[in-house]
Amino acid sequence: MKHHIGSTIALAIGILSILTGLSNSPASVIAGMVIILGALAYRSAKKRKLGTVRSSLSRRAIELVAILTALAVVLLQNDLAFLIQSDPVRNLIIPAWVLVAYVSVLIWMPRGAADE
């Protein structure tokens, strides 16, 4: 569990964002979905890197679909330039964070792996 505290916090934030958005703003629902999909893809990739699960083509494909879906949810909105200008956290920073986190875990090498 200690290896996945960051993605667990992200999942909790995503769920809270969706619940908040159900009563107030649809933009929070979209942000919550992006956070949850990104956290799940990140967690899966990290488990593969740590060797706690077997790296399979289907697991990598599901991760890729989750990341592409998260980005598509944001990028396919009407008038994206205005949305980024009016609400940059939900429409730029969160998707960028999801992408950077996922790519960073893909290029990250576990400690001791270079010694083997």
MIDOSE-1310 file (N, C-alpha, C; in nm, 2 decimals, decimal comma, always signed):
residues 116
mkhh	+0,08/-0,12/+0,00/+0,00/+0,00/+0,00/+0,09/+0,13/+0,00; +0,20/+0,12/+0,07/+0,28/+0,24/+0,08/+0,34/+0,28/-0,06; +0,35/+0,19/-0,15/+0,39/+0,22/-0,29/+0,29/+0,30/-0,37; +0,16/+0,29/-0,32/+0,05/+0,35/-0,40/-0,02/+0,46/-0,33
igst	+0,04/+0,53/-0,24/-0,03/+0,63/-0,16/-0,07/+0,75/-0,24; +0,01/+0,79/-0,34/-0,02/+0,90/-0,42/-0,14/+0,87/-0,51; -0,14/+0,75/-0,57/-0,26/+0,72/-0,66/-0,38/+0,70/-0,58; -0,37/+0,65/-0,46/-0,49/+0,64/-0,37/-0,54/+0,77/-0,33
iala	-0,46/+0,87/-0,31/-0,51/+1,00/-0,28/-0,57/+1,06/-0,40; -0,51/+1,04/-0,52/-0,57/+1,09/-0,64/-0,71/+1,03/-0,67; -0,72/+0,90/-0,64/-0,85/+0,83/-0,66/-0,96/+0,90/-0,57; -0,92/+0,92/-0,44/-1,01/+0,99/-0,35/-1,05/+1,13/-0,39
igil	-0,95/+1,20/-0,44/-0,98/+1,34/-0,49/-1,07/+1,33/-0,62; -1,05/+1,23/-0,70/-1,13/+1,21/-0,82/-1,28/+1,18/-0,78; -1,29/+1,09/-0,69/-1,43/+1,05/-0,64/-1,50/+1,17/-0,58; -1,43/+1,24/-0,49/-1,48/+1,36/-0,43/-1,52/+1,47/-0,54
silt	-1,44/+1,48/-0,64/-1,47/+1,58/-0,74/-1,59/+1,54/-0,82; -1,61/+1,41/-0,85/-1,73/+1,37/-0,92/-1,85/+1,39/-0,83; -1,84/+1,36/-0,70/-1,96/+1,38/-0,61/-1,99/+1,53/-0,60; -1,89/+1,61/-0,60/-1,91/+1,76/-0,59/-1,98/+1,80/-0,72
glsn	-1,93/+1,75/-0,83/-1,99/+1,79/-0,96/-2,13/+1,75/-0,98; -2,17/+1,64/-0,92/-2,31/+1,60/-0,94/-2,41/+1,70/-0,88; -2,37/+1,77/-0,78/-2,46/+1,87/-0,72/-2,43/+2,02/-0,77; -2,31/+2,04/-0,82/-2,28/+2,18/-0,86/-2,25/+2,20/-1,01
spas	-2,14/+2,14/-1,05/-2,09/+2,17/-1,19/-2,05/+2,05/-1,26; -2,09/+2,04/-1,39/-2,05/+1,92/-1,47/-1,90/+1,92/-1,49; -1,83/+2,04/-1,49/-1,69/+2,05/-1,51/-1,61/+1,97/-1,40; -1,67/+1,96/-1,28/-1,60/+1,88/-1,17/-1,62/+1,73/-1,20
viag	-1,72/+1,69/-1,27/-1,74/+1,55/-1,30/-1,63/+1,51/-1,40; -1,61/+1,60/-1,50/-1,51/+1,57/-1,61/-1,37/+1,57/-1,54; -1,34/+1,66/-1,46/-1,21/+1,66/-1,39/-1,20/+1,54/-1,30; -1,30/+1,49/-1,23/-1,29/+1,37/-1,15/-1,27/+1,25/-1,24
mvii	-1,34/+1,24/-1,35/-1,31/+1,13/-1,44/-1,17/+1,12/-1,49; -1,12/+1,24/-1,53/-0,98/+1,25/-1,58/-0,88/+1,20/-1,47; -0,90/+1,25/-1,35/-0,82/+1,21/-1,23/-0,82/+1,06/-1,21; -0,94/+1,01/-1,20/-0,96/+0,86/-1,17/-0,89/+0,78/-1,28
lgal	-0,92/+0,81/-1,41/-0,86/+0,73/-1,52/-0,71/+0,74/-1,51; -0,66/+0,86/-1,49/-0,51/+0,88/-1,48/-0,45/+0,80/-1,37; -0,52/+0,81/-1,25/-0,46/+0,74/-1,13/-0,46/+0,59/-1,15; -0,57/+0,54/-1,21/-0,58/+0,39/-1,24/-0,47/+0,34/-1,34
ayrs	-0,45/+0,42/-1,44/-0,35/+0,39/-1,54/-0,21/+0,40/-1,48; -0,19/+0,50/-1,40/-0,06/+0,52/-1,33/-0,03/+0,41/-1,23; -0,13/+0,37/-1,16/-0,11/+0,26/-1,06/-0,08/+0,13/-1,13; -0,15/+0,10/-1,24/-0,12/-0,02/-1,31/+0,02/-0,02/-1,37
akkr	+0,06/+0,09/-1,43/+0,20/+0,10/-1,48/+0,30/+0,08/-1,37; +0,27/+0,14/-1,26/+0,37/+0,13/-1,15/+0,38/-0,01/-1,09; +0,27/-0,08/-1,09/+0,27/-0,22/-1,04/+0,35/-0,30/-1,14; +0,34/-0,27/-1,27/+0,42/-0,34/-1,37/+0,56/-0,32/-1,35
klgt	+0,60/-0,19/-1,33/+0,74/-0,15/-1,31/+0,80/-0,22/-1,18; +0,72/-0,22/-1,07/+0,77/-0,28/-0,95/+0,77/-0,44/-0,96; +0,70/-0,49/-1,06/+0,70/-0,64/-1,07/+0,60/-0,71/-0,98; +0,50/-0,63/-0,93/+0,40/-0,69/-0,85/+0,29/-0,76/-0,93
vrss	+0,28/-0,72/-1,06/+0,19/-0,78/-1,15/+0,27/-0,81/-1,28; +0,22/-0,91/-1,36/+0,28/-0,94/-1,48/+0,25/-0,84/-1,59; +0,35/-0,80/-1,66/+0,34/-0,70/-1,77/+0,28/-0,78/-1,89; +0,16/-0,75/-1,93/+0,10/-0,81/-2,04/+0,05/-0,71/-2,14
lsrr	+0,03/-0,75/-2,26/-0,02/-0,66/-2,37/-0,16/-0,60/-2,33; -0,24/-0,69/-2,28/-0,38/-0,64/-2,24/-0,37/-0,53/-2,13; -0,28/-0,55/-2,03/-0,27/-0,45/-1,93/-0,22/-0,32/-1,98; -0,12/-0,32/-2,07/-0,07/-0,20/-2,13/-0,17/-0,13/-2,22
aiel	-0,25/-0,22/-2,29/-0,36/-0,16/-2,38/-0,46/-0,09/-2,29; -0,50/-0,15/-2,18/-0,60/-0,09/-2,09/-0,55/+0,04/-2,04; -0,42/+0,05/-2,00/-0,36/+0,17/-1,95/-0,37/+0,28/-2,06; -0,33/+0,24/-2,18/-0,33/+0,34/-2,29/-0,47/+0,39/-2,32
vail	-0,57/+0,30/-2,32/-0,71/+0,34/-2,34/-0,75/+0,43/-2,23; -0,72/+0,41/-2,11/-0,75/+0,50/-1,99/-0,69/+0,63/-2,01; -0,57/+0,64/-2,05/-0,50/+0,77/-2,07/-0,56/+0,84/-2,19; -0,58/+0,77/-2,30/-0,64/+0,84/-2,42/-0,78/+0,89/-2,39
tala	-0,86/+0,81/-2,31/-1,00/+0,85/-2,28/-0,99/+0,97/-2,19; -0,90/+0,97/-2,09/-0,89/+1,09/-2,00/-0,86/+1,22/-2,08; -0,77/+1,20/-2,17/-0,73/+1,32/-2,25/-0,84/+1,36/-2,35; -0,91/+1,26/-2,41/-1,01/+1,29/-2,51/-1,13/+1,36/-2,44
vvll	-1,16/+1,32/-2,32/-1,27/+1,39/-2,24/-1,25/+1,54/-2,23; -1,12/+1,58/-2,22/-1,09/+1,72/-2,21/-1,07/+1,78/-2,35; -1,00/+1,71/-2,44/-0,97/+1,77/-2,56/-1,09/+1,79/-2,66; -1,19/+1,71/-2,64/-1,31/+1,71/-2,73/-1,42/+1,80/-2,68
qndl	-1,39/+1,88/-2,58/-1,49/+1,98/-2,53/-1,51/+2,09/-2,63; -1,63/+2,15/-2,64/-1,65/+2,26/-2,73/-1,58/+2,38/-2,67; -1,52/+2,46/-2,76/-1,45/+2,58/-2,72/-1,34/+2,56/-2,61; -1,25/+2,47/-2,64/-1,15/+2,43/-2,54/-1,06/+2,55/-2,51
afli	-1,03/+2,64/-2,60/-0,94/+2,75/-2,57/-1,01/+2,84/-2,46; -1,13/+2,87/-2,48/-1,20/+2,95/-2,38/-1,21/+2,87/-2,24; -1,23/+2,74/-2,24/-1,24/+2,67/-2,12/-1,10/+2,67/-2,05; -0,99/+2,66/-2,12/-0,86/+2,66/-2,06/-0,84/+2,80/-2,00
qsdp	-0,88/+2,90/-2,07/-0,86/+3,04/-2,02/-0,94/+3,06/-1,90; -1,07/+3,01/-1,90/-1,16/+3,04/-1,79/-1,14/+2,95/-1,67; -1,09/+2,83/-1,69/-1,07/+2,73/-1,59/-0,95/+2,64/-1,62; -0,83/+2,70/-1,60/-0,71/+2,62/-1,64/-0,68/+2,50/-1,56
vrnl	-0,72/+2,50/-1,43/-0,69/+2,38/-1,35/-0,76/+2,26/-1,41; -0,89/+2,27/-1,43/-0,96/+2,15/-1,48/-0,94/+2,11/-1,62; -0,90/+2,21/-1,71/-0,89/+2,19/-1,85/-0,75/+2,18/-1,90; -0,65/+2,22/-1,82/-0,51/+2,21/-1,86/-0,42/+2,14/-1,76
iipa	-0,42/+2,19/-1,64/-0,33/+2,14/-1,54/-0,36/+1,99/-1,50; -0,48/+1,96/-1,48/-0,51/+1,82/-1,44/-0,48/+1,72/-1,55; -0,52/+1,75/-1,68/-0,48/+1,66/-1,79/-0,33/+1,65/-1,81; -0,26/+1,76/-1,80/-0,11/+1,76/-1,81/-0,05/+1,68/-1,70
wvlv	-0,10/+1,70/-1,58/-0,05/+1,62/-1,46/-0,07/+1,47/-1,48; -0,19/+1,43/-1,54/-0,21/+1,29/-1,56/-0,11/+1,24/-1,66; -0,09/+1,31/-1,77/+0,00/+1,27/-1,88/+0,14/+1,26/-1,83; +0,19/+1,36/-1,76/+0,33/+1,37/-1,71/+0,35/+1,25/-1,61
ayvs	+0,25/+1,23/-1,52/+0,27/+1,12/-1,42/+0,28/+0,99/-1,49; +0,19/+0,96/-1,58/+0,19/+0,83/-1,65/+0,32/+0,81/-1,73; +0,37/+0,92/-1,80/+0,49/+0,90/-1,88/+0,61/+0,89/-1,79; +0,61/+0,96/-1,68/+0,72/+0,95/-1,58/+0,73/+0,81/-1,52
vliw	+0,62/+0,74/-1,50/+0,63/+0,61/-1,44/+0,68/+0,51/-1,55; +0,65/+0,54/-1,68/+0,69/+0,45/-1,79/+0,84/+0,46/-1,81; +0,90/+0,58/-1,79/+1,05/+0,59/-1,81/+1,13/+0,57/-1,68; +1,06/+0,56/-1,57/+1,12/+0,55/-1,44/+1,18/+0,41/-1,43
mprg	+1,30/+0,39/-1,37/+1,36/+0,26/-1,35/+1,37/+0,24/-1,19; +1,31/+0,13/-1,15/+1,32/+0,10/-1,00/+1,46/+0,09/-0,95; +1,47/+0,12/-0,83/+1,61/+0,11/-0,76/+1,66/-0,03/-0,77; +1,78/-0,04/-0,80/+1,85/-0,17/-0,80/+1,83/-0,24/-0,94
aade	+1,74/-0,19/-1,03/+1,72/-0,26/-1,16/+1,84/-0,24/-1,25; +1,92/-0,13/-1,23/+2,04/-0,11/-1,31/+2,15/-0,20/-1,27; +2,15/-0,24/-1,14/+2,25/-0,33/-1,09/+2,24/-0,47/-1,14; +2,12/-0,51/-1,18/+2,10/-0,65/-1,22/+2,16/-0,69/-1,36
